């Protein structure tokens, strides 16, 4: 469901982006600290007295109201008491304010209370003589009533054999979309059958929120706080993830992107692919030094959802996940060296980066995190059409390599590390295993723990397709992947080892960061759980 919905402009897309745009618009306006306009927003977004999407216009407005608060980084209010949307805005309006946990939220009264996983017989059943569905069922859960197959849900163990055996494809596999997308099995049901998140399991990949066709799941944003920092005269610098290509409609167009950020009030914009180069060089060094002498295999570190899952579920092998700093952190530290008092904003595809930025055990130097979709809302609020801007004439960032820019696409991280290893060890065989989606990543780790991947480099990506499929992306995955690859080829440097900033790695890496423990995992989970 998630992949089918990605890149398709739906009514849910319209509502999400309208909320981001309007929150940004009000934040940019000079309100003198009075934010009553937020209370009127649901009536502007959902006008009239006839429901468009749901059974009640009042329900539509209530859901929009909760989305507005989440977009401001505020907690939801629920429907059990009268409350103003603007309640608590004076606290959120401080430019140093971070959102209150939890990050990923389910709007209860927007949830359709979809049935949990089960196999059901459709009207396509022909009641055939062979009855293969009944014959293959290991629990005798299938009987025939009035000539049609019937599944006893109490007996069914959901093995799917009946579905595979049916010659008419008459048996459907029914899954709640959000739960099917969750590779952590973190979504269950409350007493009313509505979805709930187990925050002890959730790693904030965000795949549930892009999979729910009812728009009942949303993460918190920092649009409001970033704009407050800009309006307060802070030096605010953006660091854009490698997957930015194509997200706003262009194909790189760095000069136009730089002008767009300037119009939004940013003091500058840098490419996180710089940090990706440094990360690749770091991981290449760790791999050469430690595999297999100290650890049997090494997993990549750049995807926070994957690394948290691996360390949490395989704690005895937590040391096998690279301790290299992520591209986001390395880029932020480079910026901090030159702009010690700046507010640094990571702009990317990932919800999990919002938690990574909050970690204390590994200081990220990132003050705020925005998704591409949230950034697009800011552009709309200022009436900026990215592709129509004149640009400043500088057609490239001129620093990052093709390898670093390739981090955005599944397989790109491992390839960059392998290429960095081959720079000084051209004849060395580096075996690689890669997985996309947390369920597949878990299977890869299980195999690795059993010894299947001894001596291997493992690349884990929580989002199927890589970062180009993150929960905060705008464009279709396949389209963006192709554009990222095309943009990568334009780099004057091919390998991560050619990045001029590699000489600063020793300065950027702090001794306390090289900690292979579960501290960061515990922090991330606690930050996500909050007061949920």
C-alpha positions as CSV (number, residue, x, y, z in Angstrom):
1,X,0.0,0.0,0.0
2,X,2.8,2.4,0.9
3,X,4.6,2.0,-2.4
4,X,1.3,2.2,-4.3
5,X,0.5,5.6,-2.7
6,X,4.0,7.1,-3.0
7,X,4.2,9.9,-5.6
8,X,0.5,10.0,-6.0
9,X,-1.2,13.3,-5.2
10,X,-4.2,12.3,-3.1
11,X,-6.7,14.2,-0.9
12,X,-4.5,13.2,2.0
13,X,-1.5,14.8,0.4
14,X,-3.4,18.0,-0.2
15,X,-4.5,18.2,3.4
16,X,-1.0,17.5,4.8
17,X,0.7,20.0,2.6
18,X,-2.0,22.6,3.2
19,X,-1.4,22.3,6.9
20,X,2.3,22.7,6.5
21,X,1.8,25.7,4.2
22,X,-0.6,27.5,6.6
23,X,1.4,26.8,9.7
24,X,4.5,28.3,7.9
25,X,2.5,31.2,6.6
26,X,1.3,32.2,10.1
27,X,4.8,31.7,11.5
28,X,6.3,34.0,8.9
29,X,3.7,36.7,9.6
30,X,4.3,39.4,12.3
31,X,1.7,38.4,14.9
32,X,3.2,40.1,17.9
33,X,3.0,36.8,19.9
34,X,-0.7,36.4,19.3
35,X,-1.5,33.2,17.4
36,X,-5.3,33.1,17.5
37,X,-5.3,32.6,13.7
38,X,-4.4,29.0,14.3
39,X,-7.8,28.5,15.8
40,X,-9.5,29.6,12.6
41,X,-7.3,27.4,10.3
42,X,-9.5,24.3,10.4
43,X,-12.4,26.4,9.1
44,X,-10.3,27.8,6.3
45,X,-8.9,24.4,5.3
46,X,-12.2,22.7,5.6
47,X,-14.8,25.2,4.5
48,X,-18.6,25.0,4.2
49,X,-20.9,22.7,6.1
50,X,-20.9,19.6,4.0
51,X,-18.3,16.9,4.6
52,X,-15.9,16.2,1.7
53,X,-13.8,13.2,2.9
54,X,-15.6,11.8,5.9
55,X,-19.0,11.4,7.4
56,X,-18.9,14.7,9.2
57,X,-17.4,18.1,8.5
58,X,-16.9,18.5,12.3
59,X,-14.8,15.4,12.3
60,X,-12.8,16.6,9.3
61,X,-12.0,19.9,11.1
62,X,-11.1,18.1,14.4
63,X,-8.6,15.9,12.5
64,X,-7.1,19.0,10.8
65,X,-6.9,20.7,14.1
66,X,-4.7,17.8,15.5
67,X,-2.5,17.9,12.4
68,X,-2.0,21.6,12.9
69,X,-0.8,21.1,16.4
70,X,1.5,18.3,15.4
71,X,2.9,20.5,12.6
72,X,3.7,23.1,15.3
73,X,5.5,20.4,17.4
74,X,2.7,20.5,20.0
75,X,1.0,17.5,21.6
76,X,-2.4,16.4,20.4
77,X,-5.5,17.4,22.4
78,X,-7.9,14.6,21.8
79,X,-11.7,14.9,21.7
80,X,-12.5,14.5,25.4
81,X,-12.4,18.2,26.4
82,X,-12.9,21.6,24.8
83,X,-9.6,23.2,23.8
84,X,-8.2,25.8,21.5
85,X,-5.7,24.8,18.8
86,X,-3.4,27.7,19.8
87,X,-3.2,26.4,23.4
88,X,0.5,26.3,24.4
89,X,1.7,28.2,21.3
90,X,3.6,30.7,23.3
91,X,5.9,28.0,24.5
92,X,6.3,26.4,21.0
93,X,7.0,29.9,19.6
94,X,10.5,30.0,21.2
95,X,13.1,29.3,18.5
96,X,15.0,26.9,20.8
97,X,12.0,24.7,21.4
98,X,12.0,21.1,20.3
99,X,8.9,19.1,19.9
100,X,7.5,17.1,22.8
101,X,7.6,13.3,22.4
102,X,6.3,11.0,21.1
103,X,7.4,11.8,17.5
104,X,5.0,9.5,15.6
105,X,1.3,9.9,16.6
106,X,-2.0,8.3,15.8
107,X,-5.0,10.5,15.7
108,X,-7.5,8.1,17.3
109,X,-10.7,9.5,15.8
110,X,-9.1,9.5,12.3
111,X,-8.3,5.8,12.5
112,X,-10.6,3.5,10.5
113,X,-10.1,0.7,13.1
114,X,-9.0,-1.6,10.2
115,X,-9.2,-5.3,11.0
116,X,-5.9,-7.0,11.9
117,X,-4.2,-9.5,9.7
118,X,-6.4,-12.4,8.4
119,X,-7.2,-14.5,5.4
120,X,-10.7,-14.2,4.0
121,X,-12.5,-16.0,1.2
122,X,-14.0,-13.6,-1.5
123,X,-17.0,-14.2,-3.8
124,X,-14.6,-15.4,-6.4
125,X,-14.6,-18.8,-4.7
126,X,-16.0,-21.5,-7.1
127,X,-16.4,-24.2,-4.6
128,X,-14.2,-26.4,-6.8
129,X,-14.2,-30.2,-6.4
130,X,-10.5,-30.4,-5.6
131,X,-10.7,-28.2,-2.5
132,X,-6.9,-27.6,-2.5
133,X,-7.3,-24.8,0.1
134,X,-8.8,-27.3,2.6
135,X,-6.2,-30.0,1.7
136,X,-3.2,-27.8,2.4
137,X,-4.5,-26.2,5.6
138,X,-2.3,-27.5,8.5
139,X,-4.9,-26.6,11.2
140,X,-8.1,-27.8,9.5
141,X,-9.4,-24.3,9.5
142,X,-11.2,-24.5,6.2
143,X,-14.7,-25.9,5.7
144,X,-17.3,-25.6,3.0
145,X,-20.6,-23.9,3.6
146,X,-23.2,-23.7,0.8
147,X,-20.6,-24.8,-1.6
148,X,-18.1,-22.0,-0.7
149,X,-14.9,-22.2,1.3
150,X,-15.0,-20.7,4.8
151,X,-12.0,-19.9,7.1
152,X,-12.4,-20.4,10.8
153,X,-10.4,-17.4,12.1
154,X,-10.0,-19.0,15.5
155,X,-8.1,-21.9,14.0
156,X,-6.2,-20.0,11.3
157,X,-2.5,-19.5,11.9
158,X,-2.2,-17.1,8.9
159,X,0.4,-19.3,7.1
160,X,-1.1,-18.3,3.7
161,X,-1.0,-21.8,2.2
162,X,-4.6,-21.7,1.3
163,X,-4.1,-18.5,-0.7
164,X,-1.2,-20.0,-2.6
165,X,-3.1,-23.2,-3.4
166,X,-6.4,-21.5,-4.6
167,X,-6.6,-21.8,-8.5
168,X,-9.0,-18.8,-8.6
169,X,-7.0,-16.4,-6.3
170,X,-10.2,-16.3,-4.3
171,X,-8.5,-16.0,-0.9
172,X,-7.4,-12.5,0.1
173,X,-4.7,-11.6,2.6
174,X,-6.2,-8.8,4.6
175,X,-3.7,-6.6,6.5
176,X,-4.0,-3.3,8.2
177,X,-1.9,-1.0,6.0
178,X,0.0,0.7,8.8
179,X,0.9,-2.6,10.5
180,X,1.9,-4.2,7.2
181,X,4.3,-1.4,6.6
182,X,5.8,-1.6,10.1
183,X,8.9,-3.8,10.1
184,X,9.1,-3.7,13.9
185,X,5.6,-5.2,14.6
186,X,5.0,-2.1,16.7
187,X,1.4,-1.5,15.8
188,X,-1.5,-3.2,17.6
189,X,-5.1,-2.3,18.5
190,X,-6.9,-0.7,21.4
191,X,-10.3,-1.7,22.9
192,X,-12.1,0.0,20.0
193,X,-9.9,-1.7,17.3
194,X,-8.0,1.5,16.6
195,X,-4.3,1.4,15.9
196,X,-1.9,2.0,18.7
197,X,1.9,2.2,18.6
198,X,4.2,0.3,21.0
199,X,6.9,2.9,21.5
200,X,9.2,0.4,23.0
201,X,9.5,-1.2,19.6
202,X,9.0,1.8,17.2
203,X,12.2,3.2,15.6
204,X,10.4,6.1,13.9
205,X,11.0,5.0,10.3
206,X,7.7,6.6,9.4
207,X,6.5,4.0,7.0
208,X,3.2,3.7,8.9
209,X,2.4,7.3,8.4
210,X,2.8,7.1,4.6
211,X,0.9,3.8,4.5
212,X,-2.3,4.8,6.3
213,X,-4.9,5.6,3.6
214,X,-7.0,7.4,6.2
215,X,-4.3,9.9,7.2
216,X,-4.6,8.9,10.9
217,X,-0.8,8.9,11.5
218,X,1.5,11.9,11.6
219,X,4.8,13.0,13.0
220,X,5.6,16.2,14.7
221,X,7.3,19.1,12.8
222,X,9.6,22.0,13.6
223,X,8.4,24.3,10.9
224,X,7.1,26.8,13.4
225,X,10.3,26.8,15.6
226,X,12.7,27.1,12.6
227,X,10.8,30.1,11.2
228,X,10.8,31.7,14.7
229,X,14.6,31.3,14.7
230,X,14.8,33.0,11.3
231,X,12.6,35.8,12.4
232,X,14.6,36.3,15.5
233,X,17.7,37.1,13.4
234,X,19.5,33.8,14.0
235,X,22.0,32.5,11.5
236,X,20.1,29.5,10.2
237,X,21.9,27.1,7.8
238,X,20.3,24.3,5.9
239,X,22.0,20.9,5.2
240,X,20.2,19.0,2.5
241,X,20.3,15.3,2.3
242,X,21.5,13.6,-1.0
243,X,18.0,12.6,-1.8
244,X,16.9,16.2,-2.4
245,X,17.3,15.8,-6.1
246,X,13.9,15.9,-7.8
247,X,12.0,16.4,-4.6
248,X,10.9,20.0,-5.4
249,X,10.4,19.4,-9.1
250,X,13.9,20.2,-10.3
251,X,16.8,17.9,-11.3
252,X,19.4,19.1,-9.0
253,X,19.3,22.8,-9.9
254,X,21.6,23.8,-7.1
255,X,21.6,27.4,-7.9
256,X,17.8,27.6,-7.8
257,X,17.7,25.6,-4.6
258,X,20.2,28.0,-3.0
259,X,18.1,31.0,-4.0
260,X,14.9,29.3,-2.7
261,X,16.5,28.8,0.7
262,X,17.7,32.4,0.8
263,X,14.2,33.6,0.1
264,X,13.0,31.5,3.0
265,X,15.4,33.3,5.3
266,X,18.2,30.7,5.5
267,X,21.8,32.1,5.7
268,X,23.2,29.3,3.6
269,X,22.7,25.8,2.4
270,X,25.2,22.9,2.3
271,X,25.1,19.4,0.8
272,X,25.0,16.5,3.2
273,X,26.7,14.3,0.6
274,X,29.9,16.0,1.9
275,X,29.3,14.1,5.2
276,X,28.4,11.0,3.2
277,X,31.9,11.0,1.7
278,X,33.4,11.3,5.1
279,X,31.2,8.6,6.5
280,X,32.2,6.2,3.7
281,X,35.9,6.8,4.4
282,X,35.3,6.3,8.1
283,X,33.5,3.0,7.5
284,X,36.1,1.8,5.1
285,X,38.7,2.4,7.7
286,X,36.8,0.6,10.4
287,X,36.1,-2.3,8.1
288,X,39.7,-2.8,7.2
289,X,40.8,-2.5,10.9
290,X,38.1,-4.7,12.5
291,X,36.6,-7.3,10.1
292,X,37.1,-10.1,10.8
293,X,39.8,-9.8,13.4
294,X,37.6,-7.9,16.0
295,X,34.1,-8.3,14.7
296,X,32.7,-11.0,12.3
297,X,30.9,-8.5,10.1
298,X,30.1,-4.8,10.0
299,X,26.8,-3.1,9.4
300,X,26.5,0.4,8.0
301,X,25.5,3.2,10.4
302,X,23.9,6.0,8.3
303,X,20.2,4.8,8.6
304,X,19.2,5.4,12.2
305,X,16.1,3.2,12.1
306,X,18.1,0.3,10.8
307,X,20.9,0.7,13.3
308,X,18.6,1.2,16.3
309,X,16.7,-2.0,15.3
310,X,19.9,-4.0,14.9
311,X,21.3,-2.9,18.2
312,X,18.0,-3.3,20.1
313,X,17.1,-6.7,18.8
314,X,20.6,-8.1,18.6
315,X,22.3,-6.5,21.6
316,X,25.1,-9.1,21.7
317,X,26.1,-8.0,18.2
318,X,25.6,-4.2,18.7
319,X,29.3,-3.8,18.3
320,X,29.0,-5.1,14.7
321,X,27.2,-2.0,13.7
322,X,29.7,0.7,12.5
323,X,30.5,3.4,14.9
324,X,31.1,5.8,12.1
325,X,29.3,9.1,12.4
326,X,26.3,9.6,10.1
327,X,26.5,11.9,7.1
328,X,24.0,14.3,8.9
329,X,26.3,14.6,11.9
330,X,29.5,14.9,10.0
331,X,28.1,17.6,7.8
332,X,26.7,19.5,10.8
333,X,30.0,19.4,12.5
334,X,31.8,20.7,9.5
335,X,29.3,23.6,9.4
336,X,29.7,24.2,13.2
337,X,33.5,24.5,12.8
338,X,32.9,27.6,10.5
339,X,29.6,28.9,12.0
340,X,29.9,28.2,15.8
341,X,26.6,30.0,16.7
342,X,24.5,29.1,13.8
343,X,21.2,27.1,14.0
344,X,21.7,24.0,11.8
345,X,18.7,22.5,10.0
346,X,18.9,19.0,8.4
347,X,16.5,18.8,5.5
348,X,15.9,15.3,4.3
349,X,13.5,12.4,3.7
350,X,13.6,10.8,7.1
351,X,11.4,10.9,10.2
352,X,14.0,8.9,12.3
353,X,16.5,11.7,11.8
354,X,14.4,13.8,14.1
355,X,15.2,11.4,16.9
356,X,18.8,11.1,15.9
357,X,19.2,14.9,16.2
358,X,18.0,14.7,19.9
359,X,20.6,12.1,21.0
360,X,22.9,13.1,23.8
361,X,25.4,10.3,23.7
362,X,26.5,11.3,20.2
363,X,26.1,15.1,19.9
364,X,24.6,15.7,16.4
365,X,25.2,19.5,16.3
366,X,21.8,19.6,14.5
367,X,19.3,22.0,16.0
368,X,16.3,21.2,13.8
369,X,15.1,18.6,11.3
370,X,12.7,19.2,8.4
371,X,11.4,16.7,5.9
372,X,11.2,17.6,2.2
373,X,7.5,17.7,2.4
374,X,7.6,20.2,5.3
375,X,10.2,22.3,3.4
376,X,7.8,22.3,0.4
377,X,5.1,23.7,2.7
378,X,7.5,26.6,3.7
379,X,8.1,27.3,0.0
380,X,4.4,27.4,-0.7
381,X,3.8,29.7,2.2
382,X,6.3,32.2,0.7
383,X,5.0,31.7,-2.9
384,X,8.3,30.2,-4.1
385,X,8.2,28.2,-7.2
386,X,11.6,26.5,-7.1
387,X,12.0,25.6,-10.7
388,X,11.1,29.1,-11.9
389,X,13.8,30.9,-9.9
390,X,16.6,32.5,-11.8
391,X,19.3,31.0,-9.6
392,X,22.7,32.4,-8.7
393,X,24.6,30.8,-11.5
394,X,26.5,28.3,-9.4
395,X,25.4,25.0,-10.9
396,X,26.8,22.6,-8.3
397,X,27.9,22.4,-4.7
398,X,31.3,21.5,-6.1
399,X,32.5,19.3,-3.2
400,X,30.7,16.0,-2.8
401,X,31.6,13.0,-4.8
402,X,29.4,10.7,-6.9
403,X,29.8,8.1,-4.2
404,X,28.5,10.4,-1.5
405,X,25.5,11.5,-3.5
406,X,24.7,7.9,-4.2
407,X,24.0,7.3,-0.5
408,X,20.4,8.2,-1.2
409,X,19.6,5.1,-3.2
410,X,19.7,1.5,-1.8
411,X,23.1,-0.1,-2.5
412,X,24.8,3.3,-2.7
413,X,26.2,3.3,0.9
414,X,27.9,-0.1,0.5
415,X,29.2,0.7,-2.9
416,X,30.8,4.0,-1.6
417,X,32.5,2.1,1.2
418,X,33.7,-0.7,-1.1
419,X,35.1,1.9,-3.5
420,X,36.9,3.7,-0.7
421,X,38.4,0.4,0.4
422,X,39.6,-0.4,-3.1
423,X,41.3,3.0,-3.4
424,X,44.3,1.6,-1.4
425,X,43.4,-2.1,-1.6
426,X,42.4,-2.6,-5.3
427,X,42.7,-6.4,-5.2
428,X,40.8,-6.9,-2.0
429,X,37.5,-8.8,-2.2
430,X,34.8,-7.1,-0.2
431,X,31.6,-9.2,0.2
432,X,28.4,-7.2,0.6
433,X,24.9,-8.1,1.7
434,X,22.1,-5.5,1.6
435,X,18.5,-5.3,2.8
436,X,15.7,-2.8,2.3
437,X,12.8,-2.6,4.8
438,X,13.2,-3.4,8.4
439,X,11.7,-6.9,8.2
440,X,14.3,-7.8,5.5
441,X,17.0,-6.1,7.6
442,X,16.0,-8.3,10.6
443,X,16.3,-11.4,8.4
444,X,19.8,-10.3,7.2
445,X,20.9,-9.8,10.8
446,X,19.6,-13.2,11.9
447,X,21.6,-14.8,9.1
448,X,24.7,-12.7,10.0
449,X,24.4,-13.8,13.6
450,X,24.3,-17.4,12.5
451,X,27.6,-16.9,10.6
452,X,26.2,-16.7,7.0
453,X,27.8,-13.2,6.5
454,X,31.2,-13.6,8.3
455,X,33.6,-11.1,6.7
456,X,30.8,-9.2,5.0
457,X,29.8,-5.5,4.9
458,X,26.0,-5.3,5.6
459,X,24.0,-2.3,4.3
460,X,20.7,-1.8,6.0
461,X,18.0,0.6,4.8
462,X,14.7,0.9,6.8
463,X,12.9,2.3,3.8
464,X,12.4,0.1,0.7
465,X,14.4,1.8,-2.0
466,X,16.7,3.6,0.4
467,X,16.5,7.3,1.5
468,X,14.6,8.2,-1.7
469,X,11.7,6.3,-0.2
470,X,11.7,8.1,3.2
471,X,8.5,9.1,4.9
472,X,9.2,12.8,4.2
473,X,9.7,12.5,0.5
474,X,7.5,14.1,-2.1
475,X,8.2,12.4,-5.4
476,X,7.7,8.8,-6.6
477,X,10.6,6.5,-5.5
478,X,11.7,5.2,-8.9
479,X,11.7,8.7,-10.4
480,X,13.8,10.2,-7.6
481,X,16.2,7.3,-7.7
482,X,16.9,7.8,-11.4
483,X,17.4,11.6,-10.9
484,X,19.8,11.0,-7.9
485,X,21.9,8.7,-10.0
486,X,21.9,11.2,-12.9
487,X,22.9,14.0,-10.6
488,X,25.6,11.9,-9.0
489,X,27.3,11.5,-12.3
490,X,27.7,15.3,-12.6
491,X,30.1,15.4,-9.7
492,X,33.7,16.3,-10.6
493,X,34.8,13.6,-8.1
494,X,34.0,10.0,-8.4
495,X,35.1,8.5,-5.0
496,X,34.5,9.6,-1.4
497,X,38.3,9.5,-0.9
498,X,38.7,12.5,-3.2
499,X,36.7,14.8,-0.9
500,X,38.9,17.6,0.4
501,X,37.3,17.6,3.8
502,X,38.6,14.1,4.7
503,X,41.6,15.8,6.2
504,X,39.3,17.1,9.0
505,X,38.0,13.7,10.0
506,X,40.2,13.5,13.1
507,X,38.9,16.9,14.2
508,X,35.3,16.1,13.6
509,X,35.3,12.7,15.4
510,X,35.2,13.0,19.2
511,X,36.4,10.3,21.4
512,X,33.1,10.0,23.2
513,X,31.4,9.3,19.9
514,X,33.1,6.0,19.4
515,X,30.9,4.2,21.8
516,X,29.4,0.9,20.7
517,X,26.7,0.5,23.3
518,X,23.0,0.6,23.5
519,X,23.0,4.1,25.0
520,X,21.9,5.8,21.8
521,X,19.2,3.1,21.3
522,X,17.8,3.6,24.7
523,X,17.8,7.4,24.2
524,X,16.0,7.1,20.9
525,X,13.3,4.8,22.3
526,X,12.7,6.9,25.4
527,X,12.6,10.1,23.3
528,X,10.0,8.4,21.0
529,X,7.9,7.1,23.9
530,X,7.7,10.3,25.8
531,X,4.4,10.6,27.6
532,X,2.5,8.5,25.1
